[in-house]
Amino acid sequence: MFSIIDSHCHLDFPKFNKDREEAISRAREAGVKAMINSGIDFKTNLSSIRLAEQYNFIYPTAGLSPSLVSTQDDERVGKILKQLS
C-alpha cells in the first residue's frame, strides 16, 4: 500500500478561515497522511510555519510567488530572502 501526501496546498489562505479545521480533518479522513503547505510571500510564509507548528503532519515551505513581484520589488524580495536564512 502507499501513503497519500498533498504536495502543495495553501491551508492558511483566507478562503479556509471559516472551515480550516474541517478541511484538514476531511483530508485526514480521506487518507492524506501529510500535507505540504506552501507560502507565497512574507506573510504566508509565516502563517505556513505557524500552521505546521500546530499539526505534526503539515510541513511548511517558504517562497515568493513570481506573480507577486515586480522588477521594482527589491525590498520585498530582500525581506523574504532574510526570512529564509
N, C-alpha and C positions, 0 to 999 in steps of 0.2 A: 504494500500500500504506500501511498505518498501523502505528504502534508501540503496543504494549501497555504500559500503566502500571498497576501495582497502587496504587490511590489511597488505600488505607487498610489497613495491616497492623500487626501487633504482634509482629514477629520477635524482639524482646527479651524476650518473656514466658517464664516458666519452662517452659511446655509445649514450647518449642523447644530447651531446653538439651541434650537428647540428640542432636538432628539438625539444628541451626540451619544449619550449612554445607550439608548435603544439601538442606534445604528451599529455601535460596537458589539452589543450583545447579539444582534441578529447575525452579524458576520461570524462571531464565535460559534453560535448555534448551527450555522451552515457549514462549519468545519474549518474556518480560517484559523490557522494556528499562530500566525504572526502577521503584522502589518507594518509597512514602511511608510511613515507619514513624512511628506516632503515639504520643506519650507521653500518659499519662493522669494522672500525678501527679509529684511532685518526683523520685522515684527513676527512674521510667520515662522521664521527660524526659531525664535524664542518660544512661540506657542507650541511648536512641534516638539521641542525639547521638554517643555513642561508636561505635555501630554504623555510623552514617553516615561516621564518620572512617575506618572500616576498608574501606568499599566506596564507590567513586565513583558508583555508580548507586542508592544508597539515600539518601533525603533525610529528615531528621527534622522532625517537628512537635512542639511542646511545648504542653501543655494541662493541663486539670484536668477530669476526668470529673464531671459533676454528681451521679452516683450515689455518688461517694466523699466528698461534702462534706455536712456537716450545717450548720444555721444557727449552730452553736456553733464553727465551724472557722475563725474569723478569722485565727488564727496560721498555719494551714496554707495558706490562700489567700494571705496576705501573703508567705509564703516562696516560693510559686510565682510570684507577681507580680514579686518581686525577681529571681527566676531569669530571667524573660522580659525584664527591662530591661537 
